[in-house]
Each structure stands twice: as structure tokens, then as C-alpha cells.
Amino acid sequence: MRKHILYKSSFVVAVLFSAACGTDNSNPPVAPVSDTASTLQTSGTDQGFYDIPSPIQQVQLLQQAGASYEQELLNPTENISKYIQTNSKALNLGVYGADLSYAAVFNQPQDVGLYLNSCQRLATELNIKGDFNKEMMLRLEKSGSNKDSLLRIVSDVYRKSNASLKENDQSHISALVVVGSFVEAMYIATQVAEDVKNKDAIYSRISDFRGSLNNLVALLTTAYDNDFSNVLPELKSIKEIYDESEGELTEAQIKKLTKNIKAIRIRITNM
């Protein structure tokens, strides 16, 4: 019998964990919210399942804080040929998913198409059915530069991917995708912060990653531990920076966080 553990985070990713897509059949929200909930399921075999969150709401909050669209921050789609191992594919599916959401929020239809295709390729290789079909591509073409349509398409992809992962009991894959999405969301947030005039607003958003990070580290430590020995120590090193203070991070801590996140992101995207 599965045990459902409901936990909340005030700002979730990127990334992370603001799930713009739920597991129901209703249209996922495309407006930012202040607090969201996600469900972690653990079975008798002590395996966990976490819904792959859409970073849409997180990126929207970054946009409200003054962030701009910087295409050079995206993981180039040409890198996809590097990802041969299952772990590498799953981690970078999360990375590309965060990039996809970033492009959609900032209404970049051409980049949305490119990153949707990259997600489709990796998802197919991982046996994840995210409804990446001709109908989805036709919807993308018809949406043009309609931002709301782009956001709904991305949210639908996340929702249907989650359903496929649950149906096929791919909890390990889902956790890897979450890690990749979280790291990419934090990478984007810390990088755009360097060019934002209102540092206080963007630093506040970055500080809000604390609850999401704590939840992710707890999930991986409890449900997987040794299976994530290559990324868990690095996530814990990020958590140590947040643990230096209970409130918002200082500028010095943000700079340290930026350096560490960049190093982790480079390693993931070059696996």
C-alpha cells in the first residue's frame, strides 16, 4: 500500500518545486502562485516517486523580479548527442525541460520548438510518453507568439509525462529529471541575477529555493541514497550555503551559490 506524503514549498523549479502541472485532468495554471504542493509517494520497497515539476511558475516569479531572457544561458540542443547513458539522459531531460519553460514564459516560440524537440527525443529514448506527437507540434505552430498557448502546451507535456512515469513505475528516472530541472532552474536564476538592477527582489527569489532544496535532498537521501551518490553530495554542498542563515541569503552567499551551481550544471550538461 502506497503512503502519500504531502509537502509544500514556497517557491518551486526550476528546476523547483512549483508544479504547474498536476495529476488531474484540469487545465494547469499559467499564473504564478505563492505556494504549491506536490505529492511524494513511497512504496513498501522504499522507492519514492516525485512528480516532475514544471518550472513555469518559478520562471514567472523571476520575470516579475526583473529577470530577462538570455538565450545563451540555455543548454545548447546540439549537446543532446552527448547523452548516451540513462542517468545522463534523465538529468538533461530535466535541464531541457527547465529551458523549455524559460523560453515559454518569455514568449520565445522558436526556442520553445527547439527545446520541445530535444525533450521529445530524450523522453522517447527513456520510454516516457509525453504526448510529443504531430498534434502537439501542430498546436505549437498554431500558437505562434501566443504566450498563454505556449504555456499550456508546455504544461500539458509535463502532465502527460508524469502520467507515463507513474504508469511505468519509473521513479528513479523521475527523480533524476527533477534533479536536472532543479539545477538548471537555479543556474538560470543565479545567472540572470547578475544583470538585474533590483538585486533585492531577485535575491529573495533565489533564497526561496531553500524549502525546495531541503525537500529534494531529503527525498534522495531517504529513497535512493547510494543511487544518487554522484549528485547528492553536490546538492548537500548547496544546502550548506543555505544553512548558513535562516533568512534571506546575503550577496556573498549568493555569489558562492552561483559558483557552486555553475560547477554542478557544467558537470551535468557534459556527462
C-alpha positions as a Python dict, from the first residue, in 0.01 Angstrom:
ca = {
    (1, 'M'): (0, 0, 0),
    (2, 'R'): (141, 334, -100),
    (3, 'K'): (196, 604, 153),
    (4, 'H'): (135, 958, 34),
    (5, 'I'): (347, 1229, 186),
    (6, 'L'): (228, 1579, 110),
    (7, 'Y'): (475, 1857, 147),
    (8, 'K'): (481, 2220, 42),
    (9, 'S'): (746, 2463, -71),
    (10, 'S'): (701, 2836, -105),
    (11, 'F'): (889, 2868, -432),
    (12, 'V'): (937, 2575, -656),
    (13, 'V'): (1177, 2486, -1028),
    (14, 'A'): (1314, 2548, -1151),
    (15, 'V'): (1414, 2333, -1172),
    (16, 'L'): (1175, 2384, -826),
    (17, 'F'): (917, 2268, -690),
    (18, 'S'): (629, 2466, -831),
    (19, 'A'): (422, 2212, -1016),
    (20, 'A'): (245, 2399, -1287),
    (21, 'C'): (107, 2067, -1390),
    (22, 'G'): (-97, 1849, -1164),
    (23, 'T'): (-207, 1493, -1196),
    (24, 'D'): (-568, 1573, -1265),
    (25, 'N'): (-724, 1647, -1600),
    (26, 'S'): (-792, 2013, -1541),
    (27, 'N'): (-603, 2283, -1727),
    (28, 'P'): (-282, 2360, -1538),
    (29, 'P'): (-248, 2716, -1409),
    (30, 'V'): (-33, 2953, -1607),
    (31, 'A'): (-24, 3230, -1349),
    (32, 'P'): (227, 3235, -1064),
    (33, 'V'): (117, 3132, -718),
    (34, 'S'): (280, 3193, -383),
    (35, 'D'): (268, 2838, -254),
    (36, 'T'): (216, 2500, -413),
    (37, 'A'): (206, 2139, -307),
    (38, 'S'): (339, 1820, -454),
    (39, 'T'): (293, 1459, -358),
    (40, 'L'): (572, 1215, -288),
    (41, 'Q'): (477, 850, -292),
    (42, 'T'): (683, 580, -125),
    (43, 'S'): (610, 211, -157),
    (44, 'G'): (693, -85, 56),
    (45, 'T'): (1022, -123, -129),
    (46, 'D'): (1121, 223, -3),
    (47, 'Q'): (1125, 367, -352),
    (48, 'G'): (997, 721, -396),
    (49, 'F'): (808, 893, -670),
    (50, 'Y'): (807, 1266, -723),
    (51, 'D'): (607, 1443, -990),
    (52, 'I'): (830, 1615, -1242),
    (53, 'P'): (755, 1980, -1174),
    (54, 'S'): (713, 2237, -1446),
    (55, 'P'): (933, 2538, -1360),
    (56, 'I'): (685, 2774, -1529),
    (57, 'Q'): (568, 2941, -1209),
    (58, 'Q'): (920, 2978, -1084),
    (59, 'V'): (1035, 3145, -1404),
    (60, 'Q'): (731, 3372, -1393),
    (61, 'L'): (835, 3488, -1047),
    (62, 'L'): (1188, 3552, -1172),
    (63, 'Q'): (1039, 3755, -1457),
    (64, 'Q'): (839, 3960, -1209),
    (65, 'A'): (1159, 4023, -1013),
    (66, 'G'): (1314, 4182, -1320),
    (67, 'A'): (1484, 3888, -1492),
    (68, 'S'): (1524, 3899, -1868),
    (69, 'Y'): (1557, 3631, -2135),
    (70, 'E'): (1918, 3533, -2204),
    (71, 'Q'): (1931, 3266, -2470),
    (72, 'E'): (2300, 3198, -2413),
    (73, 'L'): (2213, 3050, -2073),
    (74, 'L'): (2026, 2759, -2230),
    (75, 'N'): (2193, 2422, -2265),
    (76, 'P'): (2256, 2402, -2642),
    (77, 'T'): (2033, 2147, -2812),
    (78, 'E'): (2342, 2023, -3000),
    (79, 'N'): (2464, 1874, -2672),
    (80, 'I'): (2195, 1608, -2690),
    (81, 'S'): (2427, 1375, -2881),
    (82, 'K'): (2649, 1356, -2570),
    (83, 'Y'): (2383, 1198, -2358),
    (84, 'I'): (2420, 824, -2401),
    (85, 'Q'): (2379, 677, -2052),
    (86, 'T'): (2033, 657, -1894),
    (87, 'N'): (2127, 879, -1599),
    (88, 'S'): (2270, 1143, -1830),
    (89, 'K'): (1959, 1138, -2048),
    (90, 'A'): (1725, 1174, -1749),
    (91, 'L'): (1924, 1455, -1586),
    (92, 'N'): (1942, 1652, -1909),
    (93, 'L'): (1576, 1591, -1987),
    (94, 'G'): (1522, 1789, -1666),
    (95, 'V'): (1767, 2055, -1784),
    (96, 'Y'): (1597, 2089, -2122),
    (97, 'G'): (1258, 2094, -1952),
    (98, 'A'): (1362, 2394, -1743),
    (99, 'D'): (1499, 2565, -2055),
    (100, 'L'): (1172, 2492, -2233),
    (101, 'S'): (975, 2659, -1954),
    (102, 'Y'): (1213, 2957, -1951),
    (103, 'A'): (1160, 3007, -2324),
    (104, 'A'): (781, 2970, -2295),
    (105, 'V'): (745, 3223, -2012),
    (106, 'F'): (945, 3479, -2209),
    (107, 'N'): (739, 3405, -2521),
    (108, 'Q'): (1014, 3267, -2743),
    (109, 'P'): (823, 3031, -2978),
    (110, 'Q'): (1128, 2936, -3187),
    (111, 'D'): (1323, 2823, -2881),
    (112, 'V'): (1014, 2650, -2742),
    (113, 'G'): (1003, 2441, -3061),
    (114, 'L'): (1372, 2355, -3043),
    (115, 'Y'): (1362, 2251, -2678),
    (116, 'L'): (1034, 2067, -2716),
    (117, 'N'): (1202, 1857, -2984),
    (118, 'S'): (1500, 1789, -2757),
    (119, 'C'): (1268, 1686, -2475),
    (120, 'Q'): (1082, 1461, -2717),
    (121, 'R'): (1399, 1285, -2824),
    (122, 'L'): (1526, 1218, -2472),
    (123, 'A'): (1182, 1122, -2343),
    (124, 'T'): (1138, 873, -2625),
    (125, 'E'): (1477, 717, -2551),
    (126, 'L'): (1375, 688, -2184),
    (127, 'N'): (1038, 533, -2277),
    (128, 'I'): (847, 832, -2142),
    (129, 'K'): (527, 917, -2327),
    (130, 'G'): (476, 1291, -2304),
    (131, 'D'): (238, 1320, -2600),
    (132, 'F'): (513, 1452, -2826),
    (133, 'N'): (314, 1385, -3140),
    (134, 'K'): (213, 1560, -3458),
    (135, 'E'): (-91, 1707, -3286),
    (136, 'M'): (132, 1868, -3023),
    (137, 'M'): (359, 2013, -3291),
    (138, 'L'): (57, 2145, -3481),
    (139, 'R'): (-61, 2315, -3163),
    (140, 'L'): (282, 2474, -3135),
    (141, 'E'): (270, 2600, -3493),
    (142, 'K'): (-80, 2742, -3449),
    (143, 'S'): (9, 2912, -3120),
    (144, 'G'): (254, 3144, -3295),
    (145, 'S'): (359, 3401, -3039),
    (146, 'N'): (57, 3347, -2815),
    (147, 'K'): (220, 3318, -2474),
    (148, 'D'): (-75, 3155, -2296),
    (149, 'S'): (-91, 2886, -2566),
    (150, 'L'): (281, 2817, -2532),
    (151, 'L'): (250, 2781, -2156),
    (152, 'R'): (-44, 2541, -2186),
    (153, 'I'): (146, 2326, -2435),
    (154, 'V'): (445, 2301, -2201),
    (155, 'S'): (222, 2227, -1902),
    (156, 'D'): (44, 1952, -2096),
    (157, 'V'): (378, 1790, -2178),
    (158, 'Y'): (476, 1783, -1809),
    (159, 'R'): (137, 1647, -1702),
    (160, 'K'): (134, 1365, -1955),
    (161, 'S'): (500, 1280, -1889),
    (162, 'N'): (422, 1242, -1520),
    (163, 'A'): (132, 1011, -1602),
    (164, 'S'): (359, 796, -1818),
    (165, 'L'): (628, 773, -1549),
    (166, 'K'): (377, 667, -1286),
    (167, 'E'): (212, 415, -1515),
    (168, 'N'): (551, 253, -1586),
    (169, 'D'): (681, 290, -1229),
    (170, 'Q'): (987, 487, -1339),
    (171, 'S'): (1050, 653, -1003),
    (172, 'H'): (1428, 652, -1044),
    (173, 'I'): (1401, 832, -1378),
    (174, 'S'): (1156, 1087, -1237),
    (175, 'A'): (1396, 1171, -952),
    (176, 'L'): (1685, 1226, -1194),
    (177, 'V'): (1470, 1454, -1410),
    (178, 'V'): (1375, 1654, -1101),
    (179, 'V'): (1743, 1697, -1008),
    (180, 'G'): (1831, 1819, -1358),
    (181, 'S'): (1539, 2059, -1365),
    (182, 'F'): (1620, 2194, -1020),
    (183, 'V'): (1985, 2256, -1100),
    (184, 'E'): (1903, 2425, -1431),
    (185, 'A'): (1640, 2647, -1270),
    (186, 'M'): (1886, 2755, -1002),
    (187, 'Y'): (2152, 2811, -1266),
    (188, 'I'): (1924, 3039, -1467),
    (189, 'A'): (1815, 3226, -1154),
    (190, 'T'): (2168, 3289, -1029),
    (191, 'Q'): (2298, 3387, -1371),
    (192, 'V'): (2022, 3637, -1455),
    (193, 'A'): (2065, 3786, -1108),
    (194, 'E'): (2399, 3929, -1216),
    (195, 'D'): (2226, 4156, -1472),
    (196, 'V'): (1919, 4256, -1271),
    (197, 'K'): (1913, 4609, -1132),
    (198, 'N'): (1684, 4527, -840),
    (199, 'K'): (1911, 4277, -666),
    (200, 'D'): (1691, 4251, -355),
    (201, 'A'): (1393, 4113, -548),
    (202, 'I'): (1590, 3851, -739),
    (203, 'Y'): (1793, 3753, -430),
    (204, 'S'): (1467, 3700, -245),
    (205, 'R'): (1351, 3457, -515),
    (206, 'I'): (1680, 3268, -501),
    (207, 'S'): (1654, 3248, -122),
    (208, 'D'): (1312, 3090, -163),
    (209, 'F'): (1475, 2783, -319),
    (210, 'R'): (1563, 2675, 34),
    (211, 'G'): (1248, 2469, 104),
    (212, 'S'): (1259, 2300, -235),
    (213, 'L'): (1625, 2207, -191),
    (214, 'N'): (1561, 2066, 156),
    (215, 'N'): (1277, 1852, 19),
    (216, 'L'): (1487, 1725, -271),
    (217, 'V'): (1784, 1633, -53),
    (218, 'A'): (1554, 1457, 194),
    (219, 'L'): (1387, 1263, -89),
    (220, 'L'): (1713, 1145, -243),
    (221, 'T'): (1868, 1061, 94),
    (222, 'T'): (1565, 863, 214),
    (223, 'A'): (1452, 689, -103),
    (224, 'Y'): (1768, 647, -305),
    (225, 'D'): (2088, 739, -119),
    (226, 'N'): (2358, 530, -292),
    (227, 'D'): (2184, 552, -629),
    (228, 'F'): (2249, 927, -632),
    (229, 'S'): (2598, 927, -484),
    (230, 'N'): (2724, 1125, -785),
    (231, 'V'): (2491, 1424, -734),
    (232, 'L'): (2371, 1408, -373),
    (233, 'P'): (2697, 1536, -217),
    (234, 'E'): (2690, 1836, -450),
    (235, 'L'): (2330, 1914, -361),
    (236, 'K'): (2422, 1888, 5),
    (237, 'S'): (2705, 2137, -51),
    (238, 'I'): (2446, 2380, -188),
    (239, 'K'): (2225, 2314, 112),
    (240, 'E'): (2516, 2402, 343),
    (241, 'I'): (2523, 2752, 194),
    (242, 'Y'): (2153, 2796, 267),
    (243, 'D'): (2203, 2658, 617),
    (244, 'E'): (2447, 2938, 696),
    (245, 'S'): (2149, 3164, 765),
    (246, 'E'): (1780, 3120, 843),
    (247, 'G'): (1662, 3420, 645),
    (248, 'E'): (1745, 3554, 303),
    (249, 'L'): (2090, 3489, 164),
    (250, 'T'): (2348, 3765, 165),
    (251, 'E'): (2519, 3888, -150),
    (252, 'A'): (2832, 3695, -53),
    (253, 'Q'): (2631, 3376, -11),
    (254, 'I'): (2457, 3431, -344),
    (255, 'K'): (2795, 3464, -514),
    (256, 'K'): (2916, 3142, -351),
    (257, 'L'): (2592, 2971, -454),
    (258, 'T'): (2629, 3098, -811),
    (259, 'K'): (2978, 2950, -838),
    (260, 'N'): (2878, 2611, -696),
    (261, 'I'): (2561, 2578, -905),
    (262, 'K'): (2750, 2665, -1221),
    (263, 'A'): (3004, 2390, -1148),
    (264, 'I'): (2730, 2130, -1091),
    (265, 'R'): (2544, 2239, -1403),
    (266, 'I'): (2858, 2213, -1617),
    (267, 'R'): (2914, 1860, -1493),
    (268, 'I'): (2553, 1751, -1561),
    (269, 'T'): (2538, 1901, -1911),
    (270, 'N'): (2871, 1743, -2006),
    (271, 'M'): (2802, 1391, -1875),
}
